[in-house]
Every structure is written in C-alpha cells, then in structure tokens.
Amino acid sequence: MNQRILEELKNSSNTKLNELNVEFSSVMQNDFNEILESSVNRMERENRISQNDLEIAKRNINRYIENLAQYREKQFGAKDIIRYKSLNESRSSLCPLWPIC
C-alpha cells in the first residue's frame, strides 16, 4: 500500500473533520480507516495514483465526510460525533463514489 497516498488522504480527512467540528466514534474511526486503506488499494490496483487522481480522491472522500456529518450526533461543549449508523445512510445516497465505492 502506498503510505504517502494514505497519509495525504488521512490529512485531508482530518482537516475536513476539523472544519465541520465533528469526530468519529471509536467504532466508526476504525471503519473509516479501513475505507481509506481500501481506497488506496483500489487506486493502486487501477493504476490511478497521479496527483490529479489523488486530488479527485481527496475531494470525493471529503464529500463522503460531509455526507456522514449530516447524520451526526450533536454534543454540547464538544465536537459532534459521527456514529456507525450514519455509514449506511451515507453510502446508499453517494455510491458509486470513486475510490470509496
């Protein structure tokens, strides 16, 4: 797996989460990490690892996070939480969304 691409996707994702003032639940964080790893593997498998491809992947993953955030659980005095239940709701409305699904 291309660690540089994975790190860039993680950094972009973390920036988007901070912009939206949300965080993943611990269960959701593990699943999201798997989604990122799967995305990088798909990018490599399809030989789509150019800088342009990476920018498309970042944009689509950020779109995915924005969609997940629509189903967040509001917290008072802390970041809102994105829980696992938002995963299915979000995926069904966005897929197919390269390289996620």
N, C-alpha and C positions, 0 to 999 in steps of 0.2 A: 504494500500500500504506500502511496506517495504521501509521506508525512508532511511535506511542505504544503500540499493542497489541503490536507486535513486541517492543519493549523490555520491556514487562511480562512477556511470555512468556519472553523470554531471562533476565530477572532471576529469575523463578520457577524456571526450569530450572536455572540456576546454583546457586541456593540448595539445590535438591533434590540436585544432583550433589555439593555440598559436604557435605550431611548424610549421604550414602551413602559419602563418601570415595572417589569414583570420578571419572574424567575420560574424555573421548572420545579415541580415537586421532585423528590429524590427518585421516585419510580420513573417519572417522565424524563428526567435528566438522563438516566441510563438508556432509555429507549431512543431519545433524541441523539445521543452519541452513536448508537447503532445505526440510526438513519444516516448520519453524516459519514460513517465508515462505509456503509453500503453505497452511498452516493459516490464517494471517491473510487471505490472498486468499480462501479459502473462506468465512471468517467474513463478510467484506465482501460477497462475491457472494450469500450467503444472507441478508444484512442482519441478521446476528446479532452485533452489536457492543456490546450493552448491558453494563453492569457485571456483571450476572448471567451473561451469555454468556461474558464474559471469565473469570469465576471457574470456570465449567464447563470451559473450555478449559485453564486452568491445572491444575485437578485432573486432567483426563484426560492432559495432557502429563506431569505428574508420575507418574501411574500408568504411563505408557509408559516413562519413565526407570527406574522401579522394576523393571519387567519386563526392560528391557535389562540392568540391573545383575545380574540373576540369571545372566547368561552372561558376566560379566566375567572378565578375566584377572587373577589375583592377582599383586600386586607386593609385594616385601619392602622396607619402609622408604619406600614411596611410595604414592600413590593407585593403586587398582586401575584397569585400563584396560578400557573398553568398545570392542570392535573391531567392524568392519563385519559380521562373520559373525553377530553377535547380532541384527542388524536383521531378517533374515528370520525367525529363530526367534521373535522377539518379536511381530512384526506378525501372523504367522499365528495366534497364540494370542489376540490382543487385538482385531483388526479385526472388525467396524466399531467404531471409537472416534473420535467426533467431536471436533475437526475434523481429526484426523490422517488417518484413512482411513474 
